[in-house]
Amino acid sequence: MDRRTFLKAMGLAGIVASVPEVALAAGAANIDPPYRTRASHGDEYRKVLPKAFYRTIENRPGYIGTTKIVGEIKPFEDAREHGFAQLVRRVAQKDWSGDWGAVIKEVVEEKAKLMAKFTPQQREDFLWSNAITMASDQWHVNLGPGRWESIPISKEKLELPPEIMTAKLKKVAKWYGIEQIGVCEIDESMRPFFYKIGRTQGTLRGGAPGFKDEGRPIPWPYPHKYCIVIGNFEDLQGTKANTGGLNNISVATECSDDDIYPLYLESIIRGLGYDARAQYIAGTEDFLQTPFAVKAGLGELGRNGQLVSPWGAHIRLAAVTTNMPLVPDRPIDFGLQEFCKTCKKCAENCPAGAISDANEPTNVNGTLRYEFDAKKCAKYRFVYGCATCAAVCPYSKPDNLVHSAGRVIGRNPAGARLLKTLDDFFYGRNPKPRDLERFAPWRL
Protein backbone atom coordinates (compact mmCIF):
# COMPACT_ATOMS: atom_id res chain seq x y z
CA MET A 1 0.00 0.00 0.00
CA ASP A 2 1.49 3.37 -0.98
CA ARG A 3 1.37 6.41 1.30
CA ARG A 4 -1.50 8.13 -0.46
CA THR A 5 -3.72 5.05 -0.34
CA PHE A 6 -2.81 4.49 3.30
CA LEU A 7 -3.67 8.08 4.24
CA LYS A 8 -7.07 7.80 2.59
CA ALA A 9 -7.74 4.47 4.29
CA MET A 10 -6.99 5.97 7.71
CA GLY A 11 -9.32 8.88 7.07
CA LEU A 12 -6.68 11.61 6.94
CA ALA A 13 -8.05 12.95 3.68
CA GLY A 14 -11.39 13.53 5.36
CA ILE A 15 -9.89 15.18 8.43
CA VAL A 16 -8.00 17.70 6.36
CA ALA A 17 -10.69 18.08 3.71
CA SER A 18 -10.04 21.79 3.55
CA VAL A 19 -6.53 21.12 2.24
CA PRO A 20 -6.33 20.69 -1.54
CA GLU A 21 -5.40 17.12 -2.46
CA VAL A 22 -2.59 18.24 -4.73
CA ALA A 23 -0.97 20.27 -1.94
CA LEU A 24 -1.27 17.33 0.47
CA ALA A 25 0.47 15.02 -1.99
CA ALA A 26 3.23 17.59 -2.48
CA GLY A 27 3.70 17.81 1.28
CA ALA A 28 3.92 14.03 1.62
CA ALA A 29 6.63 13.90 -1.01
CA ASN A 30 8.77 16.18 1.15
CA ILE A 31 7.75 14.89 4.56
CA ASP A 32 11.13 15.34 6.25
CA PRO A 33 13.28 17.73 4.21
CA PRO A 34 17.08 17.57 4.72
CA TYR A 35 17.60 21.01 6.24
CA ARG A 36 21.13 22.08 6.97
CA THR A 37 21.96 21.67 10.62
CA ARG A 38 21.98 24.77 12.83
CA ALA A 39 21.16 27.08 9.91
CA SER A 40 17.73 25.45 9.69
CA HIS A 41 16.01 27.07 12.65
CA GLY A 42 14.63 30.05 10.80
CA ASP A 43 13.02 27.78 8.22
CA GLU A 44 11.68 24.98 10.38
CA TYR A 45 9.09 26.78 12.47
CA ARG A 46 6.78 29.76 12.24
CA LYS A 47 7.35 32.49 14.80
CA VAL A 48 3.68 32.44 15.83
CA LEU A 49 2.19 29.08 16.77
CA PRO A 50 -1.00 28.52 14.69
CA LYS A 51 -4.07 28.61 16.91
CA ALA A 52 -5.39 25.46 15.25
CA PHE A 53 -2.66 23.52 17.08
CA TYR A 54 -3.78 24.27 20.64
CA ARG A 55 -6.26 25.96 22.95
CA THR A 56 -5.45 28.24 25.87
CA ILE A 57 -6.71 27.29 29.32
CA GLU A 58 -7.11 29.15 32.58
CA ASN A 59 -4.74 28.79 35.51
CA ARG A 60 -6.59 26.44 37.85
CA PRO A 61 -6.03 25.60 41.51
CA GLY A 62 -4.42 22.18 41.74
CA TYR A 63 -2.84 22.32 38.28
CA ILE A 64 0.27 23.66 36.58
CA GLY A 65 -1.07 23.94 33.05
CA THR A 66 -2.45 20.49 32.23
CA THR A 67 -0.38 18.73 34.92
CA LYS A 68 -2.43 17.89 37.99
CA ILE A 69 -1.12 18.40 41.51
CA VAL A 70 -2.21 15.37 43.54
CA GLY A 71 -0.48 15.90 46.85
CA GLU A 72 2.18 17.89 48.59
CA ILE A 73 4.86 18.62 46.00
CA LYS A 74 8.23 17.29 47.05
CA PRO A 75 10.59 20.03 45.93
CA PHE A 76 14.05 19.58 44.48
CA GLU A 77 15.54 21.69 47.22
CA ASP A 78 19.29 21.79 46.57
CA ALA A 79 20.64 22.75 43.16
CA ARG A 80 24.05 21.37 44.12
CA GLU A 81 22.58 17.86 44.03
CA HIS A 82 21.53 18.06 40.39
CA GLY A 83 22.91 15.09 38.43
CA PHE A 84 24.95 17.10 35.94
CA ALA A 85 26.47 19.23 38.70
CA GLN A 86 27.41 16.04 40.53
CA LEU A 87 28.97 14.54 37.40
CA VAL A 88 31.28 17.49 36.85
CA ARG A 89 32.33 17.76 40.48
CA ARG A 90 32.76 14.04 41.14
CA VAL A 91 34.76 13.33 37.98
CA ALA A 92 37.08 16.27 38.71
CA GLN A 93 37.52 15.28 42.35
CA LYS A 94 37.26 11.48 41.87
CA ASP A 95 34.57 11.36 44.52
CA TRP A 96 32.71 8.06 44.21
CA SER A 97 30.81 8.26 47.49
CA GLY A 98 27.06 7.67 47.80
CA ASP A 99 24.57 6.50 45.17
CA TRP A 100 25.49 9.15 42.63
CA GLY A 101 29.19 8.53 43.16
CA ALA A 102 28.80 4.83 42.32
CA VAL A 103 26.81 5.67 39.18
CA ILE A 104 29.36 8.22 37.98
CA LYS A 105 32.28 5.88 38.61
CA GLU A 106 30.55 3.35 36.32
CA VAL A 107 30.13 6.13 33.75
CA VAL A 108 33.87 6.90 33.74
CA GLU A 109 34.83 3.23 33.44
CA GLU A 110 32.27 2.44 30.73
CA LYS A 111 33.26 5.45 28.64
CA ALA A 112 36.93 4.46 28.82
CA LYS A 113 36.06 0.96 27.56
CA LEU A 114 33.97 2.43 24.75
CA MET A 115 36.73 4.76 23.56
CA ALA A 116 39.31 1.95 23.63
CA LYS A 117 37.30 0.15 20.91
CA PHE A 118 37.00 3.13 18.55
CA THR A 119 37.94 2.73 14.90
CA PRO A 120 40.03 5.56 13.39
CA GLN A 121 36.86 7.14 11.94
CA GLN A 122 35.02 6.85 15.26
CA ARG A 123 37.97 8.44 17.02
CA GLU A 124 37.97 11.37 14.59
CA ASP A 125 34.20 11.77 14.99
CA PHE A 126 34.66 11.77 18.76
CA LEU A 127 37.43 14.38 18.64
CA TRP A 128 35.37 16.71 16.43
CA SER A 129 32.18 16.35 18.44
CA ASN A 130 34.02 16.68 21.74
CA ALA A 131 35.79 19.85 20.57
CA ILE A 132 32.50 21.41 19.42
CA THR A 133 30.79 20.44 22.67
CA MET A 134 33.66 21.90 24.70
CA ALA A 135 33.49 25.11 22.64
CA SER A 136 29.82 25.38 23.57
CA ASP A 137 30.43 24.54 27.23
CA GLN A 138 33.11 27.21 27.44
CA TRP A 139 30.33 29.81 27.28
CA HIS A 140 28.93 28.36 30.51
CA VAL A 141 32.33 28.77 32.15
CA ASN A 142 32.91 32.35 31.03
CA LEU A 143 29.36 33.47 31.80
CA GLY A 144 29.46 32.02 35.30
CA PRO A 145 28.85 34.13 38.43
CA GLY A 146 31.38 36.87 38.94
CA ARG A 147 32.27 36.92 35.24
CA TRP A 148 29.12 38.59 33.96
CA GLU A 149 28.64 42.20 34.91
CA SER A 150 25.01 43.30 34.84
CA ILE A 151 24.42 46.79 33.55
CA PRO A 152 23.03 49.32 36.05
CA ILE A 153 19.27 49.81 36.17
CA SER A 154 18.57 52.94 34.15
CA LYS A 155 17.25 55.93 36.06
CA GLU A 156 15.15 56.79 33.00
CA LYS A 157 12.24 54.36 33.22
CA LEU A 158 10.03 53.58 30.22
CA GLU A 159 6.39 53.66 31.31
CA LEU A 160 3.97 51.68 29.11
CA PRO A 161 0.74 49.78 29.72
CA PRO A 162 1.66 46.17 30.68
CA GLU A 163 0.04 44.65 27.59
CA ILE A 164 2.00 46.98 25.29
CA MET A 165 5.23 46.42 27.21
CA THR A 166 4.76 42.64 26.95
CA ALA A 167 4.08 42.71 23.21
CA LYS A 168 7.06 44.95 22.47
CA LEU A 169 9.44 42.91 24.62
CA LYS A 170 8.37 39.68 22.89
CA LYS A 171 8.89 41.24 19.47
CA VAL A 172 12.39 42.39 20.42
CA ALA A 173 13.16 38.91 21.79
CA LYS A 174 12.17 37.28 18.51
CA TRP A 175 14.25 39.83 16.61
CA TYR A 176 17.26 38.53 18.55
CA GLY A 177 16.42 34.97 17.49
CA ILE A 178 14.42 33.64 20.45
CA GLU A 179 11.93 31.15 19.06
CA GLN A 180 9.45 30.77 21.92
CA ILE A 181 8.66 33.20 24.71
CA GLY A 182 5.99 33.34 27.39
CA VAL A 183 5.35 35.06 30.71
CA CYS A 184 4.02 33.67 33.97
CA GLU A 185 3.46 35.15 37.40
CA ILE A 186 5.64 34.04 40.30
CA ASP A 187 3.00 33.23 42.90
CA GLU A 188 2.57 30.77 45.75
CA SER A 189 1.75 27.90 43.36
CA MET A 190 5.30 28.13 41.98
CA ARG A 191 7.06 28.14 45.33
CA PRO A 192 7.72 24.35 45.40
CA PHE A 193 9.73 24.60 42.18
CA PHE A 194 12.26 27.04 43.63
CA TYR A 195 15.44 25.64 45.11
CA LYS A 196 16.00 26.45 48.76
CA ILE A 197 19.77 26.30 48.20
CA GLY A 198 21.29 27.54 44.96
CA ARG A 199 24.76 27.08 43.49
CA THR A 200 27.39 29.78 43.79
CA GLN A 201 29.36 28.64 40.74
CA GLY A 202 28.34 27.57 37.26
CA THR A 203 28.07 23.86 36.63
CA LEU A 204 31.43 23.46 34.90
CA ARG A 205 33.46 25.84 37.06
CA GLY A 206 31.99 24.09 40.09
CA GLY A 207 34.07 21.04 39.19
CA ALA A 208 37.42 22.57 40.08
CA PRO A 209 39.58 20.18 42.13
CA GLY A 210 39.06 20.75 45.82
CA PHE A 211 36.17 23.19 45.29
CA LYS A 212 33.21 22.86 47.63
CA ASP A 213 30.13 24.89 46.83
CA GLU A 214 28.81 26.31 50.10
CA GLY A 215 25.53 27.22 48.41
CA ARG A 216 23.40 30.33 48.74
CA PRO A 217 19.90 30.72 50.18
CA ILE A 218 17.14 31.61 47.71
CA PRO A 219 14.63 34.00 49.29
CA TRP A 220 10.88 33.62 49.54
CA PRO A 221 8.84 35.72 48.92
CA TYR A 222 10.84 36.02 45.73
CA PRO A 223 11.93 39.58 44.87
CA HIS A 224 10.55 39.47 41.31
CA LYS A 225 6.90 39.16 40.29
CA TYR A 226 7.21 37.77 36.75
CA CYS A 227 9.15 35.04 34.99
CA ILE A 228 9.84 35.37 31.27
CA VAL A 229 10.49 31.89 29.88
CA ILE A 230 12.31 31.51 26.58
CA GLY A 231 12.80 28.39 24.51
CA ASN A 232 14.91 27.60 21.48
CA PHE A 233 14.88 24.34 19.58
CA GLU A 234 17.89 22.09 19.32
CA ASP A 235 18.81 21.41 15.72
CA LEU A 236 16.19 18.90 14.64
CA GLN A 237 18.21 16.78 12.25
CA GLY A 238 21.22 16.65 14.59
CA THR A 239 19.02 15.71 17.54
CA LYS A 240 17.55 12.92 15.41
CA ALA A 241 20.93 11.21 15.50
CA ASN A 242 19.38 9.99 18.80
CA THR A 243 22.74 9.30 20.48
CA GLY A 244 26.43 10.04 19.96
CA GLY A 245 28.49 13.02 18.85
CA LEU A 246 26.07 14.61 16.39
CA ASN A 247 23.36 14.55 19.02
CA ASN A 248 25.76 15.95 21.62
CA ILE A 249 26.73 18.99 19.57
CA SER A 250 23.10 19.71 18.68
CA VAL A 251 22.16 19.79 22.36
CA ALA A 252 25.29 21.54 23.66
CA THR A 253 25.32 24.32 21.08
CA GLU A 254 21.73 25.25 21.82
CA CYS A 255 22.61 25.20 25.52
CA SER A 256 25.34 27.77 24.96
CA ASP A 257 22.99 29.98 22.93
CA ASP A 258 20.53 29.80 25.80
CA ASP A 259 23.13 31.30 28.10
CA ILE A 260 23.24 34.38 25.91
CA TYR A 261 19.57 35.10 25.12
CA PRO A 262 18.43 35.67 28.73
CA LEU A 263 21.39 37.99 29.27
CA TYR A 264 20.25 40.04 26.28
CA LEU A 265 16.80 40.37 27.85
CA GLU A 266 18.19 41.08 31.31
CA SER A 267 20.23 43.95 29.90
CA ILE A 268 17.34 45.35 27.85
CA ILE A 269 14.95 45.32 30.82
CA ARG A 270 17.52 46.95 33.11
CA GLY A 271 18.23 49.49 30.38
CA LEU A 272 14.52 50.37 30.37
CA GLY A 273 14.60 51.07 34.10
CA TYR A 274 13.48 47.81 35.74
CA ASP A 275 15.24 45.18 37.80
CA ALA A 276 15.83 41.82 36.06
CA ARG A 277 17.95 38.71 36.53
CA ALA A 278 18.88 36.19 33.85
CA GLN A 279 18.31 32.55 34.86
CA TYR A 280 20.54 30.68 32.46
CA ILE A 281 22.15 27.30 31.94
CA ALA A 282 25.52 28.26 33.39
CA GLY A 283 24.18 26.54 36.47
CA THR A 284 23.02 29.22 38.87
CA GLU A 285 19.30 29.42 38.12
CA ASP A 286 17.00 29.71 41.12
CA PHE A 287 14.31 27.19 40.10
CA LEU A 288 13.31 24.25 37.94
CA GLN A 289 12.37 25.82 34.64
CA THR A 290 9.94 23.30 33.12
CA PRO A 291 6.96 24.11 35.42
CA PHE A 292 7.41 27.80 34.60
CA ALA A 293 7.49 27.03 30.88
CA VAL A 294 4.25 25.05 31.21
CA LYS A 295 2.56 27.87 33.12
CA ALA A 296 3.84 30.43 30.58
CA GLY A 297 2.18 28.56 27.72
CA LEU A 298 5.22 27.13 25.93
CA GLY A 299 3.98 23.54 26.06
CA GLU A 300 2.90 20.66 28.28
CA LEU A 301 4.75 18.19 30.48
CA GLY A 302 5.43 15.01 28.47
CA ARG A 303 5.88 11.37 29.42
CA ASN A 304 9.65 11.85 29.30
CA GLY A 305 9.53 14.54 31.99
CA GLN A 306 10.42 17.29 29.53
CA LEU A 307 8.51 20.18 28.08
CA VAL A 308 6.83 19.22 24.80
CA SER A 309 5.43 21.93 22.54
CA PRO A 310 3.38 21.47 19.36
CA TRP A 311 6.73 21.88 17.58
CA GLY A 312 8.31 19.05 19.56
CA ALA A 313 10.34 18.00 22.58
CA HIS A 314 13.77 19.16 21.38
CA ILE A 315 13.66 22.49 23.21
CA ARG A 316 16.09 24.16 25.60
CA LEU A 317 14.78 26.56 28.23
CA ALA A 318 16.10 29.66 29.95
CA ALA A 319 14.37 32.44 31.85
CA VAL A 320 14.53 36.01 33.08
CA THR A 321 12.83 37.18 36.27
CA THR A 322 11.76 40.80 36.60
CA ASN A 323 9.47 43.38 38.16
CA MET A 324 8.78 45.04 34.81
CA PRO A 325 4.97 45.32 34.49
CA LEU A 326 3.91 42.49 32.18
CA VAL A 327 0.81 40.49 31.29
CA PRO A 328 1.11 36.75 32.02
CA ASP A 329 0.28 34.25 29.29
CA ARG A 330 -2.12 31.38 29.83
CA PRO A 331 -1.11 27.70 29.67
CA ILE A 332 -1.93 25.72 26.53
CA ASP A 333 -3.53 22.34 25.91
CA PHE A 334 -2.88 20.53 22.64
CA GLY A 335 -3.99 17.11 23.84
CA LEU A 336 -0.58 15.91 25.00
CA GLN A 337 -1.76 14.26 28.22
CA GLU A 338 -4.04 11.88 26.30
CA PHE A 339 -1.54 11.55 23.46
CA CYS A 340 1.24 10.39 25.81
CA LYS A 341 -1.05 7.65 27.16
CA THR A 342 -1.41 6.31 23.63
CA CYS A 343 2.02 6.94 22.15
CA LYS A 344 4.73 5.60 24.52
CA LYS A 345 7.30 6.10 21.75
CA CYS A 346 9.86 7.79 24.01
CA ALA A 347 9.60 4.93 26.52
CA GLU A 348 9.84 2.24 23.82
CA ASN A 349 12.95 3.84 22.31
CA CYS A 350 14.78 4.97 25.46
CA PRO A 351 18.10 3.05 25.31
CA ALA A 352 18.51 3.39 29.08
CA GLY A 353 15.04 2.13 29.95
CA ALA A 354 14.57 5.25 32.08
CA ILE A 355 11.03 6.23 31.00
CA SER A 356 7.93 4.46 32.28
CA ASP A 357 5.68 2.76 29.72
CA ALA A 358 2.72 2.68 32.15
CA ASN A 359 -0.72 3.23 30.68
CA GLU A 360 -1.54 5.96 33.17
CA PRO A 361 0.50 8.57 35.06
CA THR A 362 0.89 8.23 38.82
CA ASN A 363 1.67 10.44 41.81
CA VAL A 364 5.36 11.29 41.50
CA ASN A 365 6.48 13.68 44.24
CA GLY A 366 3.06 15.31 44.32
CA THR A 367 2.38 15.69 40.59
CA LEU A 368 0.47 13.37 38.26
CA ARG A 369 3.13 12.27 35.79
CA TYR A 370 5.09 9.23 34.58
CA GLU A 371 7.95 7.69 36.52
CA PHE A 372 11.43 8.58 35.31
CA ASP A 373 14.71 7.08 36.50
CA ALA A 374 17.18 9.98 36.54
CA LYS A 375 20.18 7.79 37.35
CA LYS A 376 19.59 5.43 34.43
CA CYS A 377 19.14 8.39 32.10
CA ALA A 378 22.22 10.21 33.38
CA LYS A 379 24.44 7.15 33.20
CA TYR A 380 23.59 6.42 29.58
CA ARG A 381 23.63 10.03 28.48
CA PHE A 382 26.99 10.77 30.06
CA VAL A 383 28.61 7.78 28.33
CA TYR A 384 27.01 7.85 24.90
CA GLY A 385 25.24 11.19 24.55
CA CYS A 386 21.49 10.90 24.12
CA ALA A 387 18.32 12.82 23.38
CA THR A 388 16.42 9.88 21.90
CA CYS A 389 13.21 10.68 23.75
CA ALA A 390 13.09 14.17 22.23
CA ALA A 391 14.12 12.94 18.78
CA VAL A 392 11.48 10.21 18.40
CA CYS A 393 8.56 12.27 19.75
CA PRO A 394 5.97 12.46 16.95
CA TYR A 395 5.69 16.20 17.53
CA SER A 396 9.43 16.73 16.87
CA LYS A 397 9.00 17.36 13.17
CA PRO A 398 9.60 20.24 10.74
CA ASP A 399 6.77 22.63 9.98
CA ASN A 400 5.13 21.52 6.75
CA LEU A 401 1.64 20.70 5.53
CA VAL A 402 1.58 17.02 6.47
CA HIS A 403 3.05 17.58 9.92
CA SER A 404 0.66 20.49 10.50
CA ALA A 405 -2.25 18.16 9.75
CA GLY A 406 -0.82 15.71 12.29
CA ARG A 407 -0.59 18.41 14.96
CA VAL A 408 -4.28 19.19 14.47
CA ILE A 409 -5.26 15.51 14.41
CA GLY A 410 -3.43 14.75 17.66
CA ARG A 411 -5.55 17.13 19.73
CA ASN A 412 -8.17 14.51 20.62
CA PRO A 413 -7.87 10.88 21.86
CA ALA A 414 -9.08 9.28 18.61
CA GLY A 415 -6.76 11.49 16.61
CA ALA A 416 -3.89 10.63 18.96
CA ARG A 417 -4.12 6.97 18.00
CA LEU A 418 -4.22 7.90 14.33
CA LEU A 419 -1.22 10.23 14.64
CA LYS A 420 0.83 7.53 16.42
CA THR A 421 -0.08 5.03 13.66
CA LEU A 422 0.91 7.49 10.95
CA ASP A 423 4.18 8.33 12.69
CA ASP A 424 5.07 4.64 12.96
CA PHE A 425 4.22 4.13 9.28
CA PHE A 426 6.32 7.02 7.96
CA TYR A 427 9.21 7.00 10.45
CA GLY A 428 9.15 3.53 11.98
CA ARG A 429 8.24 2.40 15.47
CA ASN A 430 11.98 2.64 16.18
CA PRO A 431 13.09 5.58 14.00
CA LYS A 432 16.41 5.16 12.25
CA PRO A 433 19.05 7.61 13.55
CA ARG A 434 20.31 10.32 11.21
CA ASP A 435 23.48 9.43 9.34
CA LEU A 436 26.71 11.12 10.45
CA GLU A 437 28.07 11.26 6.93
CA ARG A 438 25.09 13.30 5.77
CA PHE A 439 24.53 15.62 8.73
CA ALA A 440 27.76 15.93 10.77
CA PRO A 441 29.33 19.33 9.93
CA TRP A 442 32.90 17.93 10.01
CA ARG A 443 32.18 15.24 7.44
CA LEU A 444 32.96 16.19 3.81
N, C-alpha and C positions, 0 to 999 in steps of 0.2 A: 504494500500500500504506500503510495507516495504521500508527501506532506500535505498537499492540497486536499486529496481525498480524505486523509485522516482528520484534518481540521474540520471538514464538512461533517464527517461522521460524528465527531465529538460535539457538534453544535456551535463551534466558534463562529462560523459564518453568520449564524443567526444572532449571536450575542453582539457582534459588531456590525450589524446590518447597515448602520449608517456609514460605514467605511466602504468606499468603492472597491469592488473585487479586484480590479487591476492593481490598485495601490497596495492591497493586502498581499497579493502575490509578489509584487516587487519587494515589499518589506521582508517576506519570508526568504527571498533569494539572498538577502543580505542580513541574515538574522544576527550575526555576531561579527561585525566588521573589524578587520585587523588594524585598529588605531595604533598609532605610534605610542609607545609608553611615555608617561609623564607629560608629553605635549598634548595628550588627548583630552585633558580635563575640560577645556573650553568647548569641546565638541560633543562630549558624551551626555551632558545633562543641561536642561533648561534652568535658567536662574530662578524662575518662579515655578513652583510645583503645581501642575495642573489640578484644579479643584475636583476633577473627576476621579482622582486617585485616592481621595481621603475625605473625611468629614471632621470638623472641629467639634470638640466636646467641652463641657464645662469642667472646671476643677471641682471635684467632689470629695467630701469628707470620706476618709477610708480608702482613697485611691491616689496614686501618682500616675496621672494619665489613665491608661487602661490597665495598669498593674494594681491589683487589689492588696491592701494592707490587711492581714488576717491575724495580727497579734502585735505584741510589742516588738518593734524593730530592733534587732541586735546590731548595733552600729559597728563599723570597722574603725575602731577608736584611734589606732596608732599608725600613722603613715610610715613610720620606720619599719613596720612589720610587713609591708607590701612585698610580694614575692620578688619583683624585679629589683627592688632596693636590697633585699637580702642576698640575691644572686651576686650583685656587684660587690657588696661588702664582704661576703663570705669567701668568694673566689680570691679577692685581693688579700684577705687576711688568713686564708686557709682555715676558716672556722667551720668545722663540721659538726658542731654541737646541735642538739635538738632535732626535731622532725625535719625542719627545713634544711638544716645542715647535712643530714644524711641524704636527702634528695639531691642537693646541689653537689655533693661529693660524687654521687652516681652520674650526674650530668657531666662533670669534668672528665671522669674516667671513660664514659661512653663516647664522648666527643673525641677524645684522644684515639680511641680504637677506630672510630669512623675515619678520621683523617689519615691514619696509618694505611688504610686500604685504598686511598684515592689513586686513580689513574692520573697521568700527566694532565689530561684535559680537565678532570675534576679538580685537580689542585689549582690550575689556572683560574677556573671558574670561582673557586673558593677565595683565592687571593683578590680577584676583582670585586666580588660581592662584599667581602670583608672590608676592603678599602673604602668602598662607597658607603657602606653602613657606618664605618668609623668616621667618615667625613660628615655624615649626617649627625652622628652622636656628638661630634665636637661642638655643634651649636649648643647642645644641652649643657656642656661643660662651661662654655664661655658666657652663656646667659644665666648661669647660676647666681644665687644670692650674693650680693656684694660686688658683682661684676656688671650688673645692669643699673644704671643711674636713671631713676625716674625724673622726668622733667617737673619743675615746680607747677603747682596749680595756679593757673592764670588768675590775676586779680580782676581781669575783664571777663565777666561771666556772660555767656550767651543765654538769653531768656527766650524760650519758645514754648508753645503748648506741648505737653508730653507726647501727643500723637504725632505732631509734626517733627519733634526732636527724634522720635523713634524711627520714623520713616526716612529721615535724612541720614541718620547714623547707619541704618541698614544699607542704604544706597551707597554710601561711602565705603562701607565694608566690602560690598560686592565689587566695587571699583578696584579695590586692592587685590581681589582674587578670592575672597572668602565665598564658599559655595553655599553654605547653609548658615542661617543665623536666626536666633529666636531669643526672647526675653522671658524670664520668669521672676516672680517675686520671692524673696528670701523670707519665708515666714516660718511659723512653728512646725509646720508639716515637713520642712526640709531639715530641721535640726538633727535628726538621727543620721543624716548623710554627711555631716561635718565630722572631721577628725577632732578628737580632743587634744591630741598631741600631733603637731606637724613636724616636718623635717627642717633642719636648718641649712642643709646643703642639698644641691641637686643630686639626682640619683647617681650619676657617674662620678662626680667629685666626692660623693659620700663613701666611695670605695677605697679611699687612700689608706695605705697600710698604717695601722695603729689608730686610725680615726674612729672616734666614738661620738655619734650624734646624740647630744644631750636633749634634743627636742625643744619645742616651743609650744606654749599653750595657745590654743585658738579660742578667742573669746566668744561668749554668747551672753546677751544678744549680739549678733554680728553687726559690725559697724556700717555695713552697706545694705541697702534695701533691695537692690536688683542684681540679678545675674544675667549677663549676656552670654549665651552659649553659641559657639561657632563650631562648624563641622566642615571638614574638607575630605574628599574621597581619596583613598589610596588608589594608585594607578590600577585600573580594573584588570587589564591583561596581565600585568606583572603579578598582582595578587592571585590571579587564577593559575599561577604556577603551583599553588596549594602549599608547597613546602620548598625549602632550599633557598639558594642565594638570590634568585630573581624575586621570590616572595619577600625575602628579608629587605632588599633594597627598596621595594615598593612601599613597605610598611615604614621603614626607618626614615626615608626621605620625606614622607608626609608628616612624620613625627617632628622632624626638624623645622619644616614649614610652620607647623602648628605651635612652635615656640615663638615665632616671629609675629604672626597675625594678631594675637592678643596684645602684644606689646605695641603694635601700631595703634590699636583701639585705645589702650590705656593712655598713650601719649596724646591722642586726639581729644579724648574726654577731659584730661587734665588741662590741655591747651584751651579748652572751651570754658574752663573755670570750675570743674567739678572733680571731686576725689574719685579715683579709680585704681584698681589693682589687677594686673594680669595674673591669671591662674593658668600656668602653662606646664608643658610636659617635662620641663627641666627637673621636676620632682619636688616642688615646694607648694603645690596647690593645697587649698584648705579643706577640700571635700571630694567625695566621689562624684564624678561629673555626669555619669549616665542618668541618674534620677533627675538632675537639673535639665538635661537635654530632652528627656521625656516630657517634663512639665512645660518646657519652652516650645514644644510642638515640633521638634526635629524628627521624631519617630516614636517607636514603641520598643518595649523590652522584649527581645527575642528569646527563643529556647536556649541559645548559646550564651545567654547572659550579657549580650552586647546590645547596643542600640541598633535597630534596623529601621531604615527609612524606606519609603516607596522606591527610592533609587538603590537600595541595597544595604548590606551589612558592612561594607568595606569603608568605614568612616572613622576618622580620627577627631577627637573632641578637644577643645580648649575653651576657656571662659575668661570673662572680665567681670569683676564685681564693681558696683558703683552706686553713688547716690544721685546721679543725674536723673531728672524726672523722665520716666519712660512709661510706656504702656505695655503690660505683660501680654504675651501671646497665650493662646489656649492650646491645650494638648490636642493631638490628632489621633484618629482611629481609622486605620485602613484595613481592618480585619485580621491583623497579624495574630492576635491571641487564638482565634479559631484556626487560622492557617497553620500555625506551629503545631497544633494538635494533630493535624492531618499530615504535614510534610515530613518531619523527622530527618530531613536530608543532612543537616549538620551533624546530628548524632550518628547517623549511619556511616558518614564519611570521616568522622573524627579519628585520626590515626592513633590518638592516645586513649580513646575510649573515655573521654572526660565528660561528655555531655549525655545527660539522661535521655533515653528513648521512651520514657513513660508516656502513657496516653493522656494523662492529665497532670497539670502542675500541682505542686504541694507547698505546704508552709515551709519556706526556707528563710530562717532568721527573721520571720515576721512578715514576709511578702509572699504572695502566691506566684511561684515561678518554678522552673525546672532545676533539679539538682545539677551541680557542676563541680567537678573535682579539680580544684585549682592546682594541686600538686602534680597530678597527672599531666595537665595541660602545660604547666611551666616546665616540667622535665622534658617533655617532647619538644616543645618550642625552643628551649634553650640549646638543645643538641642539634636539631635539624632545621629550625626555622619553620614557622607554620602559621597560616591564616586560612586553613582549609574550610573552617566553618563559615567564614565570611565569603570565601570564593564560591562555594557551591550553593549558597542561598539563592533560591529562584528569583529573588528581587535584585540580586547583584548582576544587573544586565545593563548594556548601553540603552540609551533613549532612542528607540525607533518605533515604528508603527506596530509591529507585532508585539514587542515587549510592553508598549503602552496598553494594548488590548489586554495583555495578561495582568497588568497592574489593576485594571478595572475589574476584570473577572474575579480576581482573588479577594475581593472585598466581602464576599459572603461565603458561608460554609460550603455550599454546593460548588461554587466557583473555585474555592480553594482546592477541592479534590481534582477538578478539571485542570487547574493551573499546574498542580504537582504532576499530573499525568503528562501534560504537554512538555513540561520541563524535562522529565525523564526521557520522553521520546526524542526531543531535539538534542539534549546535552548528555543523556545517559544517567542512570541512577547513581553511578559513580563517575562523575565527570572526569575526562582525561585532562591531566595538567597541561598547561601551556608549554610549548617547546622552547628550551633555552636558545637554540640556534636561531629561532625566528624572532624572539622578543628580547633577549638579553642585550643591553646596549654595548657590551664589550665584544660581542660576537660579530664577525664580519661576514 
